[in-house]
């Protein structure tokens, strides 16, 4: 684990250790969420096949929602005294999401790849909710509940394209 970064001053009444722990966890989620954002666009740009238009539009809608989640996470991290590190280079070195396969083209392949990324991010954000509760940061836990609820819904939408005949 990387050493904890110094927090910026704030009058937020959470303890220094709670804020430090929350910032550290939110920093990791931010990297993963920015990576997820890019993976949504990768799917949107490169999907082909008979379900092209439906998936092209769906992947773009998901990208828009994930962009909002990125902003929520980054702003909460900064509210707690952290510094949002959202550059491509910093994210590439910190994301825990598996690499998105660049050689796929079919709608089914992109739906499967994006479903995997959404499920992975959903799992880590769900764990972070419990971690925030343990830190007594109910605001961050609530925010992550909102994010995870959205991720779960998008996962359902994408997985529907993988089900049936």
C-alpha positions in Angstrom: 0.0 0.0 0.0 1.3 3.5 -0.9 2.1 5.9 1.9 -0.8 8.1 2.9 -0.7 11.6 1.4 -0.9 14.7 3.5 -4.4 16.1 3.6 -5.3 19.7 2.8 -6.8 21.7 5.7 -10.6 21.6 6.1 -13.1 22.3 8.8 -14.9 19.1 8.0 -15.5 17.5 11.5 -14.5 13.9 10.5 -11.4 12.8 12.3 -8.1 13.1 10.5 -7.7 9.4 10.5 -11.2 8.9 9.1 -10.7 11.5 6.4 -7.3 10.0 5.5 -8.8 6.5 5.2 -11.7 7.7 3.2 -9.5 9.7 0.8 -7.2 6.7 0.3 -10.1 4.5 -0.6 -11.9 7.1 -2.8 -8.6 7.7 -4.6 -8.5 4.1 -5.6 -12.2 4.1 -6.7 -11.6 7.3 -8.7 -8.9 5.5 -10.7 -11.1 2.6 -11.3 -14.1 4.8 -12.2 -12.1 6.8 -14.7 -10.8 3.6 -16.3 -14.4 2.3 -16.5 -15.4 5.6 -18.1 -12.8 5.0 -20.8 -13.9 1.4 -21.3 -17.4 2.6 -21.9 -16.2 4.8 -24.7 -14.0 2.1 -26.1 -17.1 -0.1 -26.4 -19.2 2.7 -27.8 -16.7 3.6 -30.5 -15.9 0.1 -31.7 -19.1 -2.0 -31.4 -20.3 -3.6 -34.7 -23.0 -6.0 -35.7 -26.8 -6.2 -35.9 -27.3 -4.7 -32.5 -24.9 -1.8 -33.3 -27.3 1.2 -32.8 -28.9 -0.2 -29.6 -25.5 -0.9 -28.0 -23.8 2.2 -29.4 -26.5 4.3 -27.7 -26.5 2.2 -24.5 -22.7 2.4 -24.1 -22.8 6.2 -24.5 -25.6 6.5 -21.9 -23.5 4.4 -19.5 -20.5 6.6 -20.2 -22.5 9.7 -19.3 -23.6 8.2 -16.0 -20.1 7.0 -15.2 -18.8 10.5 -15.9 -21.1 11.8 -13.2 -19.9 9.1 -10.8 -16.3 10.1 -11.5 -17.2 13.7 -10.6 -19.0 12.7 -7.4 -16.1 10.6 -6.2 -13.4 13.2 -7.1 -15.3 16.0 -5.4 -16.0 14.0 -2.3 -12.3 13.1 -2.1 -11.4 16.8 -2.3 -14.0 17.8 0.2 -12.2 15.5 2.7 -8.9 17.2 2.1 -7.5 15.0 -0.6 -6.3 15.8 -4.1 -8.1 14.2 -7.0 -5.5 12.5 -9.3 -7.4 12.0 -12.5 -4.9 12.2 -15.3 -4.6 9.3 -17.7 -1.1 8.5 -16.6 -2.0 8.5 -12.9 -5.0 6.4 -13.5 -3.2 3.9 -15.6 -0.8 3.2 -12.8 -3.6 2.8 -10.1 -6.6 1.1 -11.7 -7.5 -2.4 -10.6 -9.8 -3.1 -13.5 -8.7 -5.6 -16.0 -7.5 -4.2 -19.4 -10.3 -3.8 -21.9 -9.7 -6.1 -24.9 -8.9 -3.9 -27.9 -9.4 -6.5 -30.6 -13.1 -7.2 -30.1 -15.8 -5.8 -32.4 -19.1 -7.7 -32.0 -21.9 -6.4 -29.9 -21.9 -9.6 -27.8 -18.1 -9.3 -27.1 -18.4 -5.7 -26.1 -21.4 -6.4 -23.9 -19.5 -9.2 -22.2 -16.4 -7.1 -21.7 -18.3 -4.1 -20.4 -20.5 -6.2 -18.1 -17.3 -7.6 -16.6 -15.9 -4.1 -16.0 -19.2 -2.9 -14.5 -19.4 -6.0 -12.2 -15.8 -5.5 -11.1 -16.4 -1.8 -10.3 -19.7 -2.6 -8.6 -18.0 -5.2 -6.3 -15.2 -2.8 -5.3 -17.6 0.1 -4.7 -19.9 -2.1 -2.6 -16.9 -3.0 -0.4 -16.0 0.6 -0.1 -19.5 1.4 1.3 -18.8 -0.9 4.2 -15.3 0.6 4.6 -16.8 4.1 4.8 -19.3 3.0 7.3 -16.5 1.6 9.4 -14.7 5.0 9.2 -18.0 6.6 10.3 -18.2 8.6 7.1 -21.9 8.1 6.3 -21.8 10.8 3.6 -19.2 9.0 1.5 -21.1 5.7 2.2 -24.3 7.3 1.0 -22.7 8.7 -2.1 -21.2 5.3 -2.9 -24.5 3.7 -2.4 -25.9 6.0 -5.1 -23.0 5.2 -7.4 -23.3 1.4 -6.8 -27.1 1.5 -7.4 -26.5 3.1 -10.7 -23.7 0.6 -11.7 -26.0 -2.3 -10.8 -28.7 -0.9 -13.0 -26.3 -0.4 -15.9 -25.0 -3.9 -15.4 -28.5 -5.2 -15.7 -29.1 -3.3 -18.9 -25.9 -4.7 -20.5 -26.4 -8.2 -19.3 -29.8 -8.3 -20.9 -28.0 -8.2 -24.2 -26.2 -11.4 -23.2 -29.3 -13.3 -22.2 -31.8 -15.2 -24.3 -31.2 -16.5 -27.8 
